[in-house]
Amino acid sequence: MNRARIVKLTASLVLCAFAVFLVALLIRAHTFQPGSWQLRDCLPNNRTLAANFTPEERDELLSVFKGAIQLPTVSTSYSELNITALKSFTDYLPKAFPGVFSSDLVRHEIIANYSHLFTVRGSDPGLRPYILTAHLDVVPVAEEEWDFPPFSGEESDGYLYGRGTLDDKQSVVAILQGLEFLLRRGYRPRRSFYIGLGHDEEVGGYNGAKSIAAELQSRGVKPSFLLDEGSVILDGIISGLQKSAAVIATSEKGFATISLSVTTTTGHASIPPRETSIGILAEAVSRLEKNPMPRMFGRGPERAMIEHLTTEMTFPMKFIMANLWLFSSSVGRYMEQKPATNSLVRTTTTVTQFHAGIKDNVNPPSARALVDVRLHPAHTLKQIDATVADTRVKVEVINFSPSPPMSSYDETSFGYQLIRTTVVETFPDVAVAPGLCIGITDSRHYQNLTKELYRFSPARLNQEDLRFETSLRRDKALYQMQGLYIIIAQKEPETKPRIVLVKIGPHKMTGSECKGQFGGQAVVLSMEDKQEFK
């Protein structure tokens, strides 16, 4: 056999091997499933319960929501809260939800002066309770950047404007208004549950949610799961996805506030040093911005999110995502191109404050910058020091909270499956996946009570909504403000728990989704579990 034939044969074998390899990848993409449990219908077929609300009830909901927005419950710092507004909110609640406050089934307590704990008593004490949480406070506003006054609750062109419309008064109102309407209809749950409304989530939740959790722990409460705000339904955010994506966060990023400071000798600016404190610190800050933390795709919940969404992707994205063992690095690089997905795959650092200088003709004796750090679950703070790389810059951790452990999302997970199936039934055009919450929520304060912590609000947000929300310049909410949120149980002992989801907004719906009307649209679904979980 001559050399030419050997080369030709070798090339043919290589091509054949590559063809087989490519076919294997295509077959995997075509047949890929993240787990049979995700596709299995774990609930009976007849579980839809339409709820028709009166025009008066629709007006009531909108009025209550506006009233909540109009209370400026701003948290600026740990010690700087709008106490007057928080007291007003305490007075507002019984006026807005009279049925909740007058019901024999509901016990209301004020915790840490301004937070609220509701205990809703079920008929079966043998069932483990659950917790729904939200928070009353909002971040500060720069009024000149708003199209409408931030605490007016103004309506315009189908939008409701106001600080708190997306974070997080829509959850407060949705939970309590849902309970209010159910109580009017004579409902009593089998499974007890708690509603915890913290007053200082925006500055850490150390007085509010932490105190509520401590109170429940002192009573020996062991909930089956907790549901807080967090991830949402993403419209058009994930490339190649044929549907919107409802991401139920099973964990959240950790966070830290880092202080970077430089101290030098002062003096008159006419005799400047080679480097000033401002120059030294500016270079350190520049290094942080020019050298992002390492990409961590595949080492956190973001990989599970991609895997669960793969079946709803178009080619070639489905081909790539179904073969992450081969394309993981490329996918990570792709995700870091957009700010919204970049935050999922790495620790992010943002310089939020810079203080320096005492006079225009004096060398600055010191300079200090504060850096907001959002930690990927697989990352630590050590990389910050390595990136600053200057012994003249003092690096201090002002506060720190690690990423909580990931909660379960398999078929044995009562809370996750209940939320997931509710989303599927209510939004048939939505794909559901576990994922990572890039924000920080009050849920982390409840880790001693339950390992099953979920963060999800069924609000449909597009890229523009996310841009406004993450920049904290304004909150823009459609009437499709989507609420969560009452998990209810029937009186009959043979009946399994139900979950109710209220969806409000002008969004057009068809088929089984368009069962009830509330403002624009609303749906209340009732679902029975596949099995009873205790």
C-alpha positions as CSV (number, residue, x, y, z in Angstrom):
1,M,0.0,0.0,0.0
2,N,1.6,3.3,-1.1
3,R,1.7,6.4,1.0
4,A,-1.0,8.2,-1.0
5,R,-3.5,5.4,-0.3
6,I,-2.7,5.4,3.4
7,V,-3.3,9.1,3.6
8,K,-6.5,8.8,1.7
9,L,-7.7,5.9,3.9
10,T,-6.8,7.8,7.1
11,A,-8.6,10.9,5.9
12,S,-11.7,8.7,5.1
13,L,-11.6,7.2,8.6
14,V,-11.3,10.6,10.2
15,L,-14.2,11.9,8.2
16,C,-16.3,8.8,9.1
17,A,-15.4,9.2,12.7
18,F,-16.4,12.9,12.6
19,A,-19.6,12.1,10.8
20,V,-20.5,9.5,13.5
21,F,-19.6,12.0,16.2
22,L,-21.8,14.7,14.6
23,V,-24.7,12.3,14.2
24,A,-24.3,11.4,17.9
25,L,-24.5,15.1,18.8
26,L,-27.6,15.6,16.6
27,I,-29.3,12.6,18.1
28,R,-28.5,13.8,21.6
29,A,-29.9,17.2,20.7
30,H,-33.1,15.7,19.3
31,T,-33.7,13.3,22.2
32,F,-32.3,15.5,25.0
33,Q,-34.3,15.7,28.2
34,P,-33.1,17.1,31.5
35,G,-35.0,14.5,33.4
36,S,-38.2,12.6,32.9
37,W,-39.8,14.1,36.0
38,Q,-39.9,17.5,34.3
39,L,-42.1,16.3,31.6
40,R,-44.3,14.0,33.7
41,D,-47.8,15.4,34.4
42,C,-47.7,15.0,38.2
43,L,-51.2,16.4,38.8
44,P,-54.6,15.1,37.8
45,N,-56.2,16.5,34.7
46,N,-59.2,18.3,36.3
47,R,-57.5,20.8,38.4
48,T,-58.5,24.1,36.8
49,L,-60.9,26.3,38.9
50,A,-62.1,29.5,37.4
51,A,-62.6,32.4,39.7
52,N,-64.7,35.3,38.5
53,F,-64.2,38.6,40.2
54,T,-66.7,41.4,40.3
55,P,-65.9,44.8,38.8
56,E,-65.9,46.1,42.3
57,E,-63.2,43.6,43.3
58,R,-61.1,44.6,40.3
59,D,-61.3,48.2,41.3
60,E,-60.5,47.3,44.9
61,L,-57.3,45.5,44.0
62,L,-56.0,48.4,41.9
63,S,-57.0,50.9,44.5
64,V,-55.2,48.9,47.3
65,F,-52.1,48.6,45.1
66,K,-52.0,52.3,44.4
67,G,-52.5,53.0,48.1
68,A,-49.5,50.9,48.9
69,I,-47.3,52.6,46.3
70,Q,-48.2,56.0,47.7
71,L,-46.6,55.2,51.0
72,P,-42.9,56.2,50.7
73,T,-41.4,53.4,52.7
74,V,-37.8,54.2,51.7
75,S,-34.8,52.4,53.3
76,T,-31.6,54.4,52.7
77,S,-29.3,52.6,55.2
78,Y,-29.5,50.3,58.2
79,S,-30.2,53.2,60.5
80,E,-32.1,55.4,58.1
81,L,-35.6,54.2,57.4
82,N,-38.8,56.2,56.8
83,I,-40.3,55.3,60.1
84,T,-43.4,57.6,59.5
85,A,-44.2,55.8,56.3
86,L,-43.7,52.3,57.9
87,K,-46.1,53.3,60.7
88,S,-48.6,54.5,58.1
89,F,-48.3,51.2,56.3
90,T,-49.1,49.4,59.6
91,D,-52.3,51.6,59.8
92,Y,-53.0,51.0,56.1
93,L,-53.1,47.2,56.2
94,P,-56.3,46.6,58.2
95,K,-58.1,49.2,56.2
96,A,-57.0,47.6,52.9
97,F,-57.6,44.0,54.0
98,P,-60.4,44.0,56.5
99,G,-61.4,40.4,56.0
100,V,-57.8,39.2,56.8
101,F,-57.7,41.2,60.0
102,S,-61.2,40.2,61.2
103,S,-60.9,36.4,60.3
104,D,-60.8,33.9,63.2
105,L,-58.3,31.9,61.0
106,V,-55.7,34.7,60.9
107,R,-53.5,35.9,63.6
108,H,-51.5,39.1,63.0
109,E,-48.5,40.2,64.9
110,I,-46.1,43.2,64.5
111,I,-42.5,42.1,64.7
112,A,-39.5,44.4,65.3
113,N,-41.8,47.4,65.4
114,Y,-42.6,47.6,61.6
115,S,-42.6,44.1,60.2
116,H,-45.6,41.8,60.0
117,L,-46.3,38.1,60.6
118,F,-49.6,36.5,59.7
119,T,-50.4,33.0,60.8
120,V,-53.2,31.4,58.8
121,R,-54.5,28.4,60.7
122,G,-55.3,25.2,58.7
123,S,-57.6,22.4,59.7
124,D,-54.9,19.7,59.6
125,P,-52.1,20.3,62.1
126,G,-50.4,17.1,60.9
127,L,-49.4,18.9,57.6
128,R,-46.2,21.0,57.6
129,P,-46.9,24.6,57.0
130,Y,-45.2,26.9,54.5
131,I,-44.2,30.5,54.3
132,L,-44.9,33.3,51.8
133,T,-42.6,36.4,52.2
134,A,-42.4,39.8,50.7
135,H,-41.1,43.2,51.9
136,L,-42.6,46.7,52.4
137,D,-39.6,48.9,51.9
138,V,-38.2,50.4,48.7
139,V,-34.9,51.9,47.6
140,P,-34.4,55.7,47.4
141,V,-35.4,57.6,44.4
142,A,-34.0,60.5,42.2
143,E,-37.3,62.2,41.3
144,E,-35.9,64.1,38.4
145,E,-35.3,60.8,36.6
146,W,-39.0,59.7,36.8
147,D,-41.6,60.3,34.1
148,F,-44.2,60.5,37.0
149,P,-43.9,61.2,40.7
150,P,-42.4,58.0,42.2
151,F,-45.0,57.7,44.9
152,S,-48.0,58.8,43.0
153,G,-49.2,55.4,41.6
154,E,-49.8,57.2,38.4
155,E,-51.5,55.4,35.5
156,S,-50.5,56.1,31.9
157,D,-50.8,54.2,28.7
158,G,-51.5,50.9,30.4
159,Y,-48.6,51.3,32.8
160,L,-48.7,51.9,36.6
161,Y,-45.7,53.9,37.7
162,G,-44.3,54.1,41.2
163,R,-41.4,52.9,43.3
164,G,-42.3,49.4,44.5
165,T,-44.5,48.3,41.6
166,L,-42.0,45.6,40.8
167,D,-40.0,45.5,44.0
168,D,-41.9,44.4,46.1
169,K,-45.2,45.9,46.9
170,Q,-46.9,43.9,44.1
171,S,-46.1,40.7,46.1
172,V,-47.4,42.3,49.4
173,V,-50.7,43.2,47.8
174,A,-51.0,40.0,45.7
175,I,-50.6,37.8,48.8
176,L,-52.9,39.7,51.1
177,Q,-55.5,40.5,48.5
178,G,-55.6,36.9,47.4
179,L,-56.2,35.8,51.0
180,E,-58.8,38.6,51.4
181,F,-60.9,37.4,48.5
182,L,-60.6,33.7,49.5
183,L,-61.8,34.4,53.0
184,R,-64.8,36.3,51.7
185,R,-65.7,33.1,49.8
186,G,-65.6,31.1,53.0
187,Y,-62.4,29.3,52.4
188,R,-60.4,27.5,55.2
189,P,-57.1,25.8,54.4
190,R,-56.1,22.4,55.5
191,R,-52.4,23.3,55.6
192,S,-51.4,26.2,57.8
193,F,-49.2,28.9,56.4
194,Y,-47.4,32.0,57.4
195,I,-47.0,35.4,55.6
196,G,-43.9,37.3,56.6
197,L,-43.6,41.0,55.5
198,G,-40.2,42.5,56.3
199,H,-39.6,46.2,56.6
200,D,-35.9,46.5,55.8
201,E,-35.0,44.1,53.0
202,E,-33.4,46.8,50.9
203,V,-30.8,47.3,53.6
204,G,-30.2,43.7,54.6
205,G,-33.3,42.5,56.4
206,Y,-31.5,42.2,59.7
207,N,-34.3,43.7,61.8
208,G,-37.3,42.6,59.7
209,A,-37.0,39.2,58.1
210,K,-34.3,38.0,60.5
211,S,-36.6,38.8,63.5
212,I,-39.6,37.1,61.9
213,A,-37.5,34.0,61.2
214,A,-36.1,34.0,64.8
215,E,-39.7,34.3,66.2
216,L,-40.8,31.3,64.1
217,Q,-37.8,29.3,65.1
218,S,-38.5,30.0,68.8
219,R,-41.9,28.5,68.3
220,G,-40.5,25.4,66.7
221,V,-42.0,26.0,63.3
222,K,-40.6,23.7,60.6
223,P,-42.0,24.8,57.2
224,S,-41.9,22.5,54.2
225,F,-40.8,25.4,52.0
226,L,-40.7,29.2,51.6
227,L,-41.5,31.3,48.6
228,D,-40.1,34.8,48.3
229,E,-39.6,37.3,45.5
230,G,-36.7,36.8,43.1
231,S,-36.6,35.5,39.6
232,V,-39.3,36.2,37.1
233,I,-40.7,35.2,33.7
234,L,-38.2,36.4,31.1
235,D,-39.6,37.6,27.8
236,G,-37.1,37.6,24.9
237,I,-34.1,37.6,27.2
238,I,-32.7,34.1,26.4
239,S,-31.6,33.8,22.8
240,G,-32.9,30.8,20.8
241,L,-35.7,30.1,23.2
242,Q,-39.1,29.7,21.6
243,K,-41.0,30.5,24.8
244,S,-40.7,32.8,27.7
245,A,-38.7,31.4,30.6
246,A,-40.1,31.2,34.1
247,V,-37.0,30.8,36.3
248,I,-37.7,29.5,39.8
249,A,-34.5,30.4,41.7
250,T,-33.3,27.6,43.9
251,S,-30.4,29.7,45.2
252,E,-29.2,33.3,45.1
253,K,-25.9,35.1,44.8
254,G,-23.9,36.0,47.9
255,F,-23.0,39.6,48.5
256,A,-20.4,41.7,50.1
257,T,-19.5,45.4,50.4
258,I,-15.8,46.0,50.0
259,S,-14.0,49.1,51.1
260,L,-10.9,50.1,49.1
261,S,-8.9,52.9,50.7
262,V,-5.5,54.6,50.2
263,T,-3.8,57.0,52.7
264,T,-0.9,59.2,51.6
265,T,0.9,62.3,52.9
266,T,-0.9,65.5,52.3
267,G,0.6,68.9,51.2
268,H,0.1,71.8,48.9
269,A,-0.9,70.9,45.3
270,S,2.0,73.1,44.0
271,I,4.3,70.3,45.2
272,P,2.5,67.2,44.1
273,P,3.7,63.6,44.9
274,R,4.4,61.2,42.0
275,E,1.0,59.5,42.7
276,T,-1.8,60.9,44.8
277,S,-4.2,58.8,46.8
278,I,-6.9,59.4,44.2
279,G,-4.6,58.2,41.4
280,I,-3.5,55.1,43.2
281,L,-7.1,54.2,44.1
282,A,-8.4,55.1,40.6
283,E,-5.9,52.6,39.1
284,A,-7.1,49.8,41.5
285,V,-10.7,50.5,40.6
286,S,-9.8,50.5,36.9
287,R,-8.2,47.1,37.3
288,L,-11.4,45.8,38.9
289,E,-13.5,47.1,36.0
290,K,-11.1,45.9,33.2
291,N,-10.6,42.5,34.7
292,P,-13.9,40.8,35.4
293,M,-14.0,37.9,37.9
294,P,-13.5,34.5,36.3
295,R,-16.4,33.0,34.3
296,M,-18.0,30.2,36.4
297,F,-20.6,28.8,34.0
298,G,-21.4,25.2,34.8
299,R,-20.5,25.4,38.5
300,G,-23.8,26.8,39.7
301,P,-27.6,26.7,39.2
302,E,-27.3,28.5,35.8
303,R,-26.3,25.2,34.1
304,A,-29.5,23.5,35.4
305,M,-31.4,26.4,34.0
306,I,-30.0,26.0,30.5
307,E,-30.5,22.2,30.6
308,H,-34.1,22.6,31.5
309,L,-34.8,25.1,28.8
310,T,-33.0,23.2,26.0
311,T,-36.0,21.3,24.9
312,E,-37.8,24.5,24.0
313,M,-34.9,26.0,22.0
314,T,-34.5,26.2,18.2
315,F,-31.7,24.9,16.1
316,P,-28.7,25.5,16.4
317,M,-29.1,26.6,20.0
318,K,-30.7,23.4,21.0
319,F,-27.8,21.4,19.4
320,I,-25.3,23.5,21.4
321,M,-27.1,23.5,24.7
322,A,-27.9,19.7,24.6
323,N,-24.1,19.1,24.3
324,L,-22.8,21.3,27.1
325,W,-20.2,18.7,27.9
326,L,-18.6,19.9,24.6
327,F,-19.7,23.5,24.3
328,S,-19.8,24.6,27.9
329,S,-17.0,27.1,27.5
330,S,-18.5,28.6,24.4
331,V,-21.9,28.9,26.1
332,G,-20.3,30.7,29.0
333,R,-18.5,33.2,26.7
334,Y,-21.8,33.8,24.9
335,M,-23.8,34.4,28.1
336,E,-21.3,37.0,29.3
337,Q,-22.0,39.2,26.3
338,K,-25.4,40.5,27.8
339,P,-25.5,42.2,31.2
340,A,-28.6,40.2,32.3
341,T,-26.9,36.8,31.6
342,N,-23.4,37.9,32.4
343,S,-24.5,38.3,36.0
344,L,-25.5,34.6,36.1
345,V,-22.1,33.2,35.2
346,R,-19.7,35.2,37.3
347,T,-19.1,37.3,40.4
348,T,-19.8,40.9,39.6
349,T,-18.2,44.0,41.1
350,T,-19.6,47.5,40.9
351,V,-17.9,50.6,42.3
352,T,-20.8,52.5,43.8
353,Q,-19.2,55.2,45.8
354,F,-15.9,57.2,45.6
355,H,-14.8,59.7,48.3
356,A,-11.6,61.8,48.1
357,G,-10.1,65.3,48.4
358,I,-10.6,68.1,50.9
359,K,-9.7,71.2,48.7
360,D,-8.9,72.1,45.2
361,N,-5.3,73.1,46.0
362,V,-4.4,70.4,48.5
363,N,-3.0,67.0,47.8
364,P,-5.7,64.5,48.9
365,P,-4.6,62.7,52.1
366,S,-6.9,59.8,51.5
367,A,-9.3,58.2,49.0
368,R,-12.0,55.5,49.6
369,A,-14.2,53.6,47.3
370,L,-17.0,51.2,48.1
371,V,-17.5,48.2,45.9
372,D,-20.8,46.1,45.7
373,V,-19.8,42.5,45.1
374,R,-22.4,39.8,44.0
375,L,-20.8,36.4,44.5
376,H,-21.4,33.5,42.2
377,P,-22.1,30.4,44.4
378,A,-18.8,28.8,43.3
379,H,-16.7,31.9,44.0
380,T,-15.0,33.5,47.0
381,L,-13.7,37.0,47.9
382,K,-10.0,36.0,47.5
383,Q,-10.1,37.0,43.8
384,I,-10.8,40.7,44.7
385,D,-7.4,41.0,46.5
386,A,-5.6,39.4,43.6
387,T,-7.2,41.8,41.1
388,V,-6.5,45.0,43.1
389,A,-2.9,43.8,43.4
390,D,-1.5,46.8,45.2
391,T,-0.4,46.7,48.8
392,R,-0.9,50.4,49.1
393,V,-4.7,49.8,48.8
394,K,-6.3,48.6,51.9
395,V,-9.1,46.0,51.2
396,E,-11.7,45.6,53.9
397,V,-14.9,43.6,54.0
398,I,-17.7,45.8,55.4
399,N,-20.4,43.2,55.3
400,F,-20.7,39.7,53.8
401,S,-23.4,37.1,53.2
402,P,-22.5,33.9,51.3
403,S,-24.7,32.3,48.7
404,P,-27.2,30.0,50.3
405,P,-27.1,26.2,49.5
406,M,-29.2,25.2,46.4
407,S,-32.7,24.0,47.2
408,S,-34.0,20.8,45.6
409,Y,-36.0,20.8,42.4
410,D,-36.5,17.1,41.7
411,E,-39.8,15.2,41.7
412,T,-39.7,14.8,45.5
413,S,-39.6,18.6,46.1
414,F,-43.1,19.6,47.2
415,G,-42.6,23.4,47.0
416,Y,-40.7,23.5,43.6
417,Q,-43.1,21.1,41.9
418,L,-46.2,23.0,43.2
419,I,-44.8,26.3,41.9
420,R,-43.7,24.7,38.6
421,T,-47.0,23.1,37.8
422,T,-48.9,26.3,38.7
423,V,-46.8,28.2,36.2
424,V,-47.3,25.6,33.5
425,E,-51.0,25.6,34.0
426,T,-51.4,29.3,34.1
427,F,-48.9,30.2,31.4
428,P,-49.0,27.4,28.8
429,D,-46.6,29.4,26.6
430,V,-43.9,29.5,29.2
431,A,-41.0,27.1,29.8
432,V,-40.0,26.5,33.5
433,A,-36.5,25.9,34.9
434,P,-34.6,26.1,38.1
435,G,-32.1,28.9,38.3
436,L,-30.1,31.5,40.2
437,C,-31.4,34.7,41.6
438,I,-28.9,37.5,41.0
439,G,-30.5,39.7,43.6
440,I,-30.4,39.4,47.4
441,T,-33.6,38.5,49.1
442,D,-34.9,38.1,52.6
443,S,-35.2,34.3,52.1
444,R,-31.6,33.8,53.3
445,H,-32.7,34.7,56.8
446,Y,-34.9,31.7,56.9
447,Q,-32.2,29.1,56.3
448,N,-32.5,27.7,59.8
449,L,-36.2,26.9,59.3
450,T,-36.1,25.1,56.0
451,K,-33.7,24.1,53.2
452,E,-36.4,24.5,50.6
453,L,-36.1,28.3,49.7
454,Y,-37.6,29.4,46.4
455,R,-37.5,32.9,44.8
456,F,-40.0,33.6,42.1
457,S,-42.6,36.2,41.0
458,P,-44.7,35.5,37.9
459,A,-44.1,39.0,36.4
460,R,-43.3,39.0,32.7
461,L,-40.3,41.3,32.1
462,N,-38.5,42.1,28.9
463,Q,-35.0,43.6,28.4
464,E,-36.3,47.2,28.9
465,D,-38.1,46.3,32.1
466,L,-34.9,44.6,33.5
467,R,-32.8,47.6,32.5
468,F,-34.9,50.0,34.4
469,E,-35.3,47.7,37.4
470,T,-31.7,46.8,37.8
471,S,-30.6,50.3,37.4
472,L,-33.0,51.3,40.2
473,R,-34.0,54.4,38.3
474,R,-37.7,53.6,38.1
475,D,-40.1,50.8,38.4
476,K,-42.4,50.3,35.5
477,A,-45.2,47.8,35.9
478,L,-47.9,46.8,33.5
479,Y,-51.3,46.0,34.8
480,Q,-50.2,42.5,34.2
481,M,-48.7,42.8,37.6
482,Q,-48.6,39.2,38.4
483,G,-49.2,37.9,41.8
484,L,-48.6,34.8,43.7
485,Y,-50.0,33.7,45.8
486,I,-51.9,31.8,48.0
487,I,-51.4,28.1,48.4
488,I,-54.7,26.8,49.7
489,A,-56.1,23.5,50.9
490,Q,-59.5,22.1,50.8
491,K,-61.6,21.1,53.8
492,E,-62.1,17.6,52.6
493,P,-59.4,15.3,54.1
494,E,-59.0,13.3,50.9
495,T,-58.3,16.5,48.9
496,K,-54.7,17.5,48.4
497,P,-53.3,21.1,48.7
498,R,-54.0,23.6,46.0
499,I,-52.1,26.6,44.8
500,V,-53.8,29.7,43.5
501,L,-52.0,32.2,41.3
502,V,-53.6,35.5,40.4
503,K,-52.5,37.2,37.2
504,I,-53.4,40.7,36.5
505,G,-52.9,42.7,33.3
506,P,-53.9,43.6,29.8
507,H,-52.0,40.7,28.2
508,K,-54.2,38.8,25.9
509,M,-54.8,35.2,26.8
510,T,-56.6,32.3,25.1
511,G,-57.9,28.9,25.9
512,S,-57.7,27.6,29.5
513,E,-55.6,30.6,30.4
514,C,-58.5,33.0,30.0
515,K,-60.8,31.7,32.8
516,G,-61.2,34.8,35.0
517,Q,-61.2,38.5,34.5
518,F,-59.5,40.9,36.9
519,G,-58.6,44.4,35.7
520,G,-57.1,43.3,32.3
521,Q,-56.9,39.6,32.8
522,A,-56.8,37.2,35.8
523,V,-56.6,33.5,36.4
524,V,-57.0,31.5,39.5
525,L,-56.0,27.9,39.2
526,S,-56.5,25.2,41.7
527,M,-54.3,22.1,41.6
528,E,-54.1,18.9,43.5
529,D,-50.8,17.3,44.3
530,K,-49.8,13.9,43.0
531,Q,-49.2,12.8,46.6
532,E,-49.4,14.3,50.0
533,F,-46.2,15.7,51.3
534,K,-45.5,16.1,55.0
